[in-house]
């Protein structure tokens, strides 16, 4: 590997790491990382700011100052070329005198989609794209899904016993994973735009769905409950904390008016969507409506029933199965993997990309291919 090639990889890996820091904070915009390198030295670096503006490129260029002239800009996504609330990143790049731009991937947004690269080339800037593209695609999965599929990306999180169960048959709660795995789950929450559960999980487990890691308590994302008939009660942590952490209940078109008034009085936001033939939430319609609010990355912690329903409608983009060290035993229980999710895994729609140990727990992640 040449020295230039090695530097390119190091700089792009730094850009990717920078972008990951703000995952969950920038929606509806993607969390992009940018690095400016001059004469082999990093002279500027940034991620998209919380709230989605300013973008990473002008922030990194501003840090570099005059050192940006003749430098190389590494960025995890094609620089934007359209006027929004701020000028295009291509303008800032050209104005700064950047000589070379290396991007990980083209932006599928039709307002950009190759136009950013073309404008840079027209200005005499050398443009190279595709460096560490697979890693960038993983980081920008939510943005890509919202643009190309009209819905956020969905990451399932499921815990199971060593013999494959999520809970005892009686419905009692079962502690499956240890502290290390629990910490990883909270980090996933911090990097998601929203956490989603069904009303069954919301009532049975009474979860808070917050990030409880030191220093990251302010990173708790939007909390979503799928509740077609508004059975969520004021006694739940989700309702009681709705004024502190945004809480969104996706409901059917004919949910009771009194329940709507009660939930909104506690600060819960309601999002009515179409129901399916069985009167349940139409999951595809729900995700489309959530994308219209700006959400791009959803972590589903709603248990096996919701996971299998999402899999049945081909709405799963990633799935992490965390297997604990305990067996439920001969009495059996609720299988963690339902038939539709099992089929997606078997047919290769979701393929294994990572296996990691968290203490005594093992986490295997599958992604859509």
Helices and strands as residue ranges (DSSP letters): H 3-21, E 33-38, E 41-47, H 56-64, G 65-68, E 72-75, H 89-95, E 100-103, H 115-122, E 126-129, H 133-139, H 141-148, E 153-160, E 165-168, H 179-190, E 194-198, H 199-205, G 217-219, E 222-226, H 237-240, E 247-251, H 257-265, E 269-272, H 283-292, E 297-300, H 303-312, E 318-323, E 333-335, H 339-347, E 350-358, E 361-368
